[in-house]
Amino acid sequence: MAPRIDPIEDATAPAAVQERFRVAEQRGAPNSTLLRILAKDPNSLSSFYDSWQQIFYAGRHVDHGLKEIVRVRMARLRLCGY
């Protein structure tokens, strides 16, 4: 079995990071567990989360239909029943 990286505990994260977790859980994306793992390195979390926000929410740069195609493709690559 591949090694696993444990996510951080919410209580150990700064309030701004906890807010990112909350927003992700509310929206259902990005995966909040991934964010909790990335939060072990604040630069990685910021880079990923800020890019995600700009592409999928703030900038509206990606058409919603294309976002759904990407989500389905990602799920299929991981053998998820999405």
DSSP file (Angstrom, degrees, kcal/mol; ACC not computed):
  #  RESIDUE AA STRUCTURE BP1 BP2  ACC     N-H-->O    O-->H-N    N-H-->O    O-->H-N    TCO  KAPPA ALPHA  PHI   PSI    X-CA   Y-CA   Z-CA
    1    1 A M              0   0    0      0, 0.0     3,-0.1     0, 0.0     0, 0.0   0.000 360.0 360.0 360.0 140.9    0.0    0.0    0.0
    2    2 A A        -     0   0    0      1,-0.1     0, 0.0     0, 0.0     0, 0.0  -0.382 360.0 -98.8 -68.3 145.4    1.2    3.5   -0.8
    3    3 A P        -     0   0    0      0, 0.0     2,-0.4     0, 0.0    -1,-0.1  -0.303  39.0-139.4 -62.5 151.3    2.3    5.7    2.1
    4    4 A R        -     0   0    0     -3,-0.1     2,-0.6     2,-0.0     0, 0.0  -0.872   2.2-139.7-115.4 147.1   -0.3    8.2    3.2
    5    5 A I        -     0   0    0     -2,-0.4    32,-0.0     0, 0.0     0, 0.0  -0.925  23.9-132.8-103.6 122.3    0.1   11.8    4.3
    6    6 A D        -     0   0    0     -2,-0.6     2,-0.0     1,-0.1    -2,-0.0  -0.555  20.1-123.7 -75.4 134.7   -2.1   12.7    7.3
    7    7 A P        -     0   0    0      0, 0.0    30,-0.2     0, 0.0     2,-0.1  -0.336  32.1-100.1 -70.3 159.2   -4.0   15.9    6.9
    8    8 A I        -     0   0    0     28,-1.7     2,-0.3    25,-0.1    31,-0.1  -0.386  37.4-103.6 -75.0 159.5   -3.6   18.6    9.6
    9    9 A E    >>  -     0   0    0      1,-0.1     3,-1.6    -2,-0.1     4,-0.5  -0.658  25.4-127.2 -79.8 138.6   -6.1   19.0   12.3
   10   10 A D  G >4 S+     0   0    0     -2,-0.3     3,-1.7     1,-0.3    -1,-0.1   0.871 106.9  62.0 -54.4 -39.4   -8.4   22.0   11.8
   11   11 A A  G 34 S+     0   0    0      1,-0.3    -1,-0.3     7,-0.0     4,-0.1   0.732 100.0  54.8 -63.1 -22.0   -7.6   23.4   15.2
   12   12 A T  G <4 S+     0   0    0     -3,-1.6    -1,-0.3     2,-0.1    -2,-0.2   0.581  93.2  89.0 -87.5  -9.4   -3.9   23.8   14.3
   13   13 A A  S << S-     0   0    0     -3,-1.7     5,-0.0    -4,-0.5    23,-0.0  -0.615  85.7-105.6 -89.8 146.5   -4.6   25.9   11.2
   14   14 A P     >  -     0   0    0      0, 0.0     4,-2.4     0, 0.0     3,-0.5  -0.249  37.4-104.6 -61.5 159.0   -4.9   29.7   11.2
   15   15 A A  H  > S+     0   0    0      1,-0.2     4,-2.0     2,-0.2     5,-0.1   0.863 120.6  54.7 -56.1 -40.0   -8.4   31.1   11.0
   16   16 A A  H  > S+     0   0    0      1,-0.2     4,-1.4     2,-0.2    -1,-0.2   0.876 109.9  46.9 -64.5 -36.5   -7.9   32.1    7.3
   17   17 A V  H  > S+     0   0    0     -3,-0.5     4,-2.0     2,-0.2    -2,-0.2   0.897 109.0  53.8 -72.1 -40.6   -6.9   28.5    6.4
   18   18 A Q  H  X S+     0   0    0     -4,-2.4     4,-2.3     1,-0.2    -2,-0.2   0.866 105.3  55.5 -60.0 -35.2   -9.9   27.1    8.3
   19   19 A E  H  X S+     0   0    0     -4,-2.0     4,-2.7     2,-0.2    -1,-0.2   0.888 104.4  52.8 -64.5 -39.1  -12.1   29.4    6.3
   20   20 A R  H  X S+     0   0    0     -4,-1.4     4,-2.3     2,-0.2    -2,-0.2   0.913 109.3  49.4 -61.6 -42.3  -10.7   27.9    3.1
   21   21 A F  H  X S+     0   0    0     -4,-2.0     4,-2.4     2,-0.2    -2,-0.2   0.930 111.4  49.5 -60.4 -44.9  -11.5   24.4    4.4
   22   22 A R  H  X S+     0   0    0     -4,-2.3     4,-2.4     1,-0.2    -2,-0.2   0.919 111.3  47.7 -62.4 -46.2  -15.1   25.6    5.2
   23   23 A V  H  X S+     0   0    0     -4,-2.7     4,-2.5     1,-0.2     6,-0.3   0.914 111.7  50.7 -62.7 -43.1  -15.6   27.2    1.8
   24   24 A A  H  X>S+     0   0    0     -4,-2.3     4,-2.4     1,-0.2     5,-0.8   0.909 111.5  47.7 -62.3 -42.1  -14.3   24.0    0.1
   25   25 A E  H  <5S+     0   0    0     -4,-2.4    -1,-0.2     2,-0.2    -2,-0.2   0.892 111.8  50.4 -66.3 -38.2  -16.6   21.8    2.1
   26   26 A Q  H  <5S+     0   0    0     -4,-2.4    -2,-0.2     1,-0.2    -1,-0.2   0.917 118.9  37.0 -65.1 -43.4  -19.6   24.1    1.4
   27   27 A R  H  <5S-     0   0    0     -4,-2.5    -2,-0.2     2,-0.2    -1,-0.2   0.766 103.8-127.3 -79.3 -26.8  -18.9   24.1   -2.4
   28   28 A G  T  <5 +     0   0    0     -4,-2.4    -3,-0.2    -5,-0.3    -4,-0.1   0.509  68.1 119.5  87.4   5.5  -17.8   20.4   -2.5
   29   29 A A      < +     0   0    0     -5,-0.8    -2,-0.2    -6,-0.3     2,-0.2  -0.957  50.7  27.0-163.9 147.3  -14.6   21.5   -4.3
   30   30 A P  S    S-     0   0    0      0, 0.0    -1,-0.2     0, 0.0    -2,-0.2   0.699 100.8 -97.6 -66.8 168.1  -11.7   21.5   -4.1
   31   31 A N     >  -     0   0    0     -2,-0.2     4,-1.8     1,-0.2     3,-0.2  -0.316  28.9-146.8 -56.4 122.4  -11.4   18.4   -1.9
   32   32 A S  H  > S+     0   0    0      1,-0.2     4,-2.0     2,-0.2    -1,-0.2   0.789  96.5  57.6 -68.5 -26.8  -11.1   19.6    1.6
   33   33 A T  H  > S+     0   0    0      2,-0.2     4,-1.7     1,-0.2    -1,-0.2   0.904 104.9  51.9 -67.8 -39.7   -8.9   16.7    2.6
   34   34 A L  H  > S+     0   0    0      1,-0.2     4,-2.9     2,-0.2     5,-0.2   0.923 108.9  50.8 -59.4 -43.6   -6.5   17.6   -0.1
   35   35 A L  H  X S+     0   0    0     -4,-1.8     4,-1.9     1,-0.2    -1,-0.2   0.895 107.2  53.5 -61.8 -39.2   -6.4   21.2    1.3
   36   36 A R  H  < S+     0   0    0     -4,-2.0   -28,-1.7     2,-0.2    -1,-0.2   0.819 111.7  45.7 -66.5 -30.2   -5.7   19.8    4.8
   37   37 A I  H >< S+     0   0    0     -4,-1.7     3,-1.7   -30,-0.2     4,-0.2   0.916 112.5  49.4 -75.4 -45.8   -2.7   17.9    3.4
   38   38 A L  H >< S+     0   0    0     -4,-2.9     3,-2.1     1,-0.3     7,-0.8   0.792  96.2  73.3 -62.8 -26.5   -1.5   20.9    1.4
   39   39 A A  T 3< S+     0   0    0     -4,-1.9    -1,-0.3     1,-0.3    -2,-0.2   0.639  76.3  78.0 -65.7 -12.7   -1.8   23.0    4.5
   40   40 A K  T <  S+     0   0    0     -3,-1.7    -1,-0.3     1,-0.3    -2,-0.2   0.793 104.3  37.3 -63.7 -25.8    1.3   21.2    5.9
   41   41 A D  S X> S-     0   0    0     -3,-2.1     4,-2.1    -4,-0.2     3,-0.8  -0.903  79.8-159.6-124.8 100.5    3.2   23.6    3.5
   42   42 A P  H 3> S+     0   0    0      0, 0.0     4,-2.5     0, 0.0     5,-0.2   0.805  90.6  55.2 -52.9 -34.4    1.4   27.0    3.5
   43   43 A N  H 3> S+     0   0    0      2,-0.2     4,-2.5     1,-0.2     5,-0.2   0.904 108.4  48.1 -66.0 -40.0    3.0   28.0    0.1
   44   44 A S  H <> S+     0   0    0     -3,-0.8     4,-2.5    -6,-0.2     5,-0.3   0.927 112.4  48.9 -65.0 -44.4    1.6   24.9   -1.5
   45   45 A L  H  X S+     0   0    0     -4,-2.1     4,-3.0    -7,-0.8     5,-0.3   0.944 113.3  46.4 -60.2 -48.3   -1.8   25.5   -0.1
   46   46 A S  H  X S+     0   0    0     -4,-2.5     4,-2.6    -5,-0.2     5,-0.4   0.924 112.8  49.3 -62.1 -45.1   -1.9   29.1   -1.2
   47   47 A S  H  X S+     0   0    0     -4,-2.5     4,-1.7    -5,-0.2    -1,-0.2   0.943 117.6  40.0 -60.0 -48.3   -0.7   28.3   -4.7
   48   48 A F  H  X S+     0   0    0     -4,-2.5     4,-2.6    -5,-0.2    -2,-0.2   0.961 119.3  43.8 -65.8 -52.2   -3.2   25.6   -5.2
   49   49 A Y  H  X S+     0   0    0     -4,-3.0     4,-2.7    -5,-0.3     5,-0.2   0.910 113.8  49.5 -64.7 -44.0   -6.2   27.3   -3.6
   50   50 A D  H  X S+     0   0    0     -4,-2.6     4,-2.2    -5,-0.3    -1,-0.2   0.900 112.8  47.7 -63.6 -40.2   -5.6   30.7   -5.1
   51   51 A S  H  X S+     0   0    0     -4,-1.7     4,-2.6    -5,-0.4     5,-0.3   0.928 111.6  50.7 -64.2 -44.4   -5.3   29.2   -8.6
   52   52 A W  H  X S+     0   0    0     -4,-2.6     4,-2.9     1,-0.2     5,-0.5   0.927 110.5  49.7 -58.2 -46.6   -8.4   27.1   -8.1
   53   53 A Q  H  X>S+     0   0    0     -4,-2.7     5,-3.0     1,-0.2     4,-2.0   0.919 112.9  46.3 -59.4 -45.8  -10.3   30.2   -7.0
   54   54 A Q  I  <>S+     0   0    0     -4,-2.2     5,-1.4     4,-0.2     7,-0.6   0.904 118.9  39.8 -66.0 -41.8   -9.2   32.2  -10.0
   55   55 A I  I  <5S+     0   0    0     -4,-2.6     7,-1.1    -5,-0.2     6,-0.4   0.922 128.4  26.6 -75.4 -44.6   -9.9   29.5  -12.5
   56   56 A F  I  <5S+     0   0    0     -4,-2.9    -3,-0.2    -5,-0.3    -2,-0.2   0.690 135.5   6.6 -98.4 -19.3  -13.2   28.1  -11.2
   57   57 A Y  I  <5S+     0   0    0     -4,-2.0    -3,-0.2    -5,-0.5    -4,-0.1   0.697 121.1  40.1-128.3 -61.5  -14.8   30.9   -9.2
   58   58 A A  I   <S+     0   0    0     -5,-3.0    -4,-0.2     1,-0.2    -3,-0.1   0.935 122.9  32.1 -67.9 -49.5  -13.4   34.4   -9.2
   59   59 A G  S   <S-     0   0    0     -5,-1.4    -1,-0.2    -6,-0.5    -4,-0.1   0.692  83.5-146.7 -85.8 -18.4  -12.4   34.8  -12.8
   60   60 A R        +     0   0    0     -6,-0.3    -5,-0.1     1,-0.1    -4,-0.1   0.873  48.6 145.2  52.3  37.7  -15.0   32.7  -14.5
   61   61 A H        +     0   0    0     -7,-0.6     2,-0.5    -6,-0.4    -5,-0.1   0.733  53.1  61.8 -77.7 -22.8  -12.3   31.9  -17.0
   62   62 A V  S    S-     0   0    0     -7,-1.1    -1,-0.1     2,-0.0     5,-0.0  -0.914  89.8-118.4-112.1 127.1  -13.5   28.3  -17.5
   63   63 A D     >  -     0   0    0     -2,-0.5     4,-2.2     1,-0.1     3,-0.2  -0.295  23.3-122.9 -59.1 141.7  -16.9   27.5  -18.9
   64   64 A H  H  > S+     0   0    0      1,-0.2     4,-2.1     2,-0.2     5,-0.2   0.884 111.0  54.2 -57.9 -41.3  -19.1   25.6  -16.5
   65   65 A G  H  > S+     0   0    0      1,-0.2     4,-2.0     2,-0.2    -1,-0.2   0.899 108.4  49.1 -60.1 -41.3  -19.6   22.8  -19.0
   66   66 A L  H  > S+     0   0    0     -3,-0.2     4,-2.4     2,-0.2    -1,-0.2   0.889 107.5  55.0 -66.4 -38.8  -15.9   22.4  -19.5
   67   67 A K  H  X S+     0   0    0     -4,-2.2     4,-2.5     1,-0.2    -2,-0.2   0.909 108.3  49.2 -59.3 -41.5  -15.4   22.3  -15.7
   68   68 A E  H  X S+     0   0    0     -4,-2.1     4,-2.6     2,-0.2    -1,-0.2   0.894 109.0  51.7 -66.6 -39.3  -17.9   19.4  -15.5
   69   69 A I  H  X S+     0   0    0     -4,-2.0     4,-2.5     2,-0.2    -1,-0.2   0.921 110.9  48.6 -61.7 -43.1  -16.1   17.5  -18.2
   70   70 A V  H  X S+     0   0    0     -4,-2.4     4,-2.8     2,-0.2    -2,-0.2   0.922 110.9  50.4 -62.6 -44.8  -12.8   17.9  -16.4
   71   71 A R  H  X S+     0   0    0     -4,-2.5     4,-2.3     1,-0.2    -2,-0.2   0.924 112.5  46.2 -60.7 -44.7  -14.4   16.7  -13.1
   72   72 A V  H  X S+     0   0    0     -4,-2.6     4,-2.6     2,-0.2    -1,-0.2   0.921 113.0  50.0 -64.4 -43.2  -15.9   13.6  -14.8
   73   73 A R  H  X S+     0   0    0     -4,-2.5     4,-2.4     1,-0.2    -2,-0.2   0.919 110.8  49.2 -62.3 -43.7  -12.6   12.9  -16.5
   74   74 A M  H  X S+     0   0    0     -4,-2.8     4,-1.2     1,-0.2    -1,-0.2   0.912 111.6  49.7 -61.8 -41.9  -10.6   13.2  -13.3
   75   75 A A  H  <>S+     0   0    0     -4,-2.3     5,-3.1    -5,-0.2     3,-0.4   0.919 110.9  49.0 -64.1 -43.3  -13.1   10.9  -11.5
   76   76 A R  H ><5S+     0   0    0     -4,-2.6     3,-1.7     1,-0.2    -1,-0.2   0.887 106.0  56.3 -65.4 -38.2  -12.9    8.3  -14.3
   77   77 A L  H 3<5S+     0   0    0     -4,-2.4    -1,-0.2     1,-0.3    -2,-0.2   0.813 111.4  44.8 -62.1 -28.0   -9.1    8.3  -14.2
   78   78 A R  T 3<5S-     0   0    0     -4,-1.2    -1,-0.3    -3,-0.4    -2,-0.2   0.244 116.1-115.7 -99.5  12.1   -9.3    7.5  -10.5
   79   79 A L  T < 5 +     0   0    0     -3,-1.7     2,-0.3     1,-0.2    -3,-0.2   0.832  62.3 155.8  56.8  36.1  -12.0    4.8  -11.0
   80   80 A C      < -     0   0    0     -5,-3.1    -1,-0.2    -6,-0.1    -2,-0.1  -0.679  50.9-129.0 -91.3 146.8  -14.4    6.9   -9.0
   81   81 A G              0   0    0     -2,-0.3    -1,-0.1     1,-0.2    -5,-0.1   0.162 360.0 360.0 -82.8  20.9  -18.1    6.4   -9.6
   82   82 A Y              0   0    0    -11,-0.1    -1,-0.2   -10,-0.1    -6,-0.1   0.507 360.0 360.0 -50.8 360.0  -18.8   10.1  -10.1
